[in-house]
């Protein structure tokens, strides 16, 4: 395996499948199958999920809602998604723990770094919910922060696009894909990989990011084994 411990970042929208909102059980089952394929090979997997399929704080704030309240609602949405993914993983016979940055002890463990690392060492998948526990920080920031804290080897950002392009490939047919790109080049070219706070934090801690298509069967395993899938952002 190219990587021993990974942090998988999934968007909330990824869980919708072909639906307009909410959670698609079939998509969850597909992701559980992909994750099981790498855990059975000894890879330690931590996951951060967004909450955009249920509620997005920025969108709420743009319609007049208090931003802090909206972000708190978004954090709870990530816990809901975490519970759904935990259930799907356990259905696939993968031992899983959900930890939340927001105290909600009846449904999730509080985030404790050493406990999370111990779970990973025992082969359990750890899902981090509740973002960072603070408003104004995205789940991208939470993903990078947790990856640094647990000493992950890489952040794998699973999307519906197969990498980073010169422009949006869904809008510009002439857009070309990067196989490898540096942090500096991403910033210079104004490419959107993560929000600036998360991206800078990853750069400062020399933590590589790989953007790949999570919806193509087998891609996660290929990335972990070192195949040239998606786009790798490195120093």
Residue pairs with C-beta under 8 A, 6 or more apart in sequence:
1 38
1 41
1 42
1 43
1 224
1 225
1 226
2 224
2 225
2 226
3 43
3 153
3 154
3 224
4 42
4 43
4 44
4 153
5 43
5 44
5 45
5 46
5 120
5 150
5 151
5 152
5 153
6 38
6 43
6 44
6 45
6 46
6 152
6 153
6 154
6 155
6 156
6 224
7 46
7 47
7 48
7 143
7 146
7 147
7 150
7 152
7 154
7 155
7 156
8 35
8 45
8 46
8 47
8 48
8 156
8 158
8 220
9 47
9 48
9 49
9 139
9 140
9 143
9 155
9 156
9 157
9 158
10 31
10 47
10 48
10 49
10 50
10 85
10 158
10 214
11 49
11 50
11 52
11 158
11 159
12 49
12 50
12 51
12 52
12 53
12 54
12 77
12 78
12 81
13 50
13 52
13 53
14 27
14 31
14 53
14 158
14 159
14 160
14 214
14 215
15 23
15 24
15 27
15 28
15 31
15 49
15 53
15 81
15 84
15 85
16 22
16 23
16 24
16 27
16 53
17 24
17 26
17 27
18 24
21 53
21 54
22 53
22 54
23 53
23 81
23 84
25 88
28 84
28 85
28 87
28 88
29 88
29 91
29 92
30 215
30 217
31 85
31 88
31 214
32 85
32 88
32 89
32 91
32 92
32 94
33 92
33 217
34 214
34 217
34 218
34 219
34 220
34 221
35 45
35 47
35 89
35 92
35 94
35 125
35 220
36 89
36 92
36 93
36 94
37 218
37 220
37 221
38 45
38 220
38 221
38 224
39 45
39 94
39 123
39 125
41 221
41 224
42 123
43 224
44 120
44 121
44 123
45 120
45 125
45 126
46 116
46 120
46 125
46 126
46 127
46 128
46 146
46 147
46 150
46 152
47 85
47 125
47 126
47 127
47 128
48 78
48 127
48 128
48 139
48 142
48 143
48 146
49 78
49 81
49 82
49 85
49 127
49 129
49 139
50 78
50 81
50 138
50 139
51 74
51 75
51 76
51 77
51 78
51 80
51 81
51 139
52 74
52 77
53 77
53 81
54 77
54 80
54 81
55 70
55 73
55 74
55 76
55 77
56 70
56 74
57 67
57 70
57 71
57 72
57 73
57 74
57 135
58 67
58 70
59 70
60 67
60 69
60 70
60 73
60 74
61 67
61 70
67 135
67 136
68 135
68 136
71 131
71 135
71 136
71 137
72 102
72 135
74 131
75 101
75 102
75 129
75 130
75 131
75 133
76 102
76 104
76 130
78 129
78 130
78 131
78 139
79 98
79 100
79 102
79 104
79 107
79 108
79 129
79 130
81 129
82 98
82 100
82 108
82 127
82 128
82 129
83 98
83 107
83 108
83 129
85 127
86 96
86 97
86 98
86 127
89 96
89 125
90 96
94 125
95 122
95 123
95 124
95 125
96 124
96 125
96 126
96 127
97 109
97 116
97 119
97 124
97 125
97 126
97 127
98 107
98 108
98 109
98 126
98 127
98 129
99 108
99 109
99 110
99 111
99 112
99 115
99 116
99 126
99 127
99 128
99 129
100 107
100 108
100 109
100 110
100 111
100 128
100 129
100 130
101 111
101 128
101 129
101 130
101 131
101 132
101 133
101 142
102 129
102 130
102 131
102 133
103 110
104 130
108 129
108 130
109 115
111 128
111 130
111 133
113 149
113 150
116 126
116 128
116 146
116 149
116 150
117 150
117 151
119 126
120 126
120 150
126 150
128 142
128 146
130 142
131 137
131 138
131 139
131 141
131 142
132 141
132 142
132 145
137 197
138 194
138 195
138 197
138 198
140 194
140 195
140 197
140 198
140 199
141 195
141 197
141 198
141 201
143 155
143 157
143 194
143 198
144 155
144 194
144 198
144 199
144 201
144 202
144 205
144 207
145 201
146 152
147 154
147 155
147 202
147 207
148 201
148 205
148 207
152 207
154 207
154 208
154 209
154 210
155 202
155 207
155 208
155 209
155 210
156 210
156 212
156 220
156 223
156 224
157 193
157 194
157 209
157 210
157 211
157 212
158 212
158 213
158 214
158 215
158 220
159 211
159 212
159 213
159 214
160 213
160 214
160 215
161 169
161 170
161 211
161 213
162 177
162 212
162 213
162 216
162 229
162 230
163 177
163 178
163 179
163 211
163 212
163 213
163 230
163 231
164 177
164 178
164 181
164 186
164 191
164 193
164 211
164 231
164 233
165 172
165 175
165 176
165 177
165 178
166 172
166 175
166 176
166 178
166 189
166 191
167 174
167 175
168 175
169 175
169 177
177 231
178 231
179 228
179 231
179 232
180 231
180 232
180 234
181 191
181 231
181 232
181 233
182 233
182 234
182 235
183 199
183 202
183 203
183 233
183 234
183 235
185 191
186 193
186 199
186 233
187 199
193 199
193 209
193 211
193 233
194 202
194 209
199 209
202 208
202 209
202 233
203 235
206 235
208 232
208 233
208 234
209 232
209 233
210 223
210 229
210 230
210 231
210 232
210 233
211 230
211 231
211 233
212 219
212 220
212 223
212 229
212 230
212 231
213 219
213 229
213 230
214 220
219 229
219 230
222 229
223 229
223 230
